[in-house]
Amino acid sequence: MKKTTIALITLSIILILSGCSDQTSKTDIASPQLSPTASAEGLMTSAIQKADKIEVVHFHATQQCWSCTTVGQYALKTIQERFPKEYEDGTIVFRDINAELPENRDTVIQYQARGSSLFVNGITGGQDHIQEDIRVWRLVNDEQAFMDYFEGKLKELLG
């Protein structure tokens, strides 16, 4: 094999593995797409506008670790069980995106996704309000706590 091929394969493996392992070490930093009222925990404060639609987007690699898979499963389960009407009518949409596939490139760029991640986009008047929710990674070992937290977050966005 050529040296460049081996280097690319090695780099790909490192990037995939770091996508799962770095979730608990990320700091809570507001992305440029967040409103200035976003708090350090990724929750919106007093200037919340009711979202017309909510997109929950789970980004992952082709090979997922347990926590990466579980975050997506718990998010979808919360939506299906606690918001069945909104899920059915499309007010809340769940998207599971393999960030490594070329056909998902535009979505990865739109959300500025890095590694495994969960984003919530409260769409108001056609305007995206995208925020990464990193708190879910601390709750992945407690399904009930995860679902209670995530339900509260979605209720807040629904108004």
CORLINZI-V309912 format. One line per field, one symbol per residue. psi: psi as a letter, one per 20 degrees, with the letter a starting at -180 (. if undefined). Layout:
# CORLINZI-V309912
psi->???
This chain:
# CORLINZI-V309912
psi->qqhhgggggggggggghhhhijhiiqqnppriiqqijprhjjqqbhkpqpphqpppooqrrgpqrghgghggghggggghhilhghggjjhppppopoiiphijghggggilpoaprpqpooppkipqnpppoihhhijhjngggghgghggghgghi.
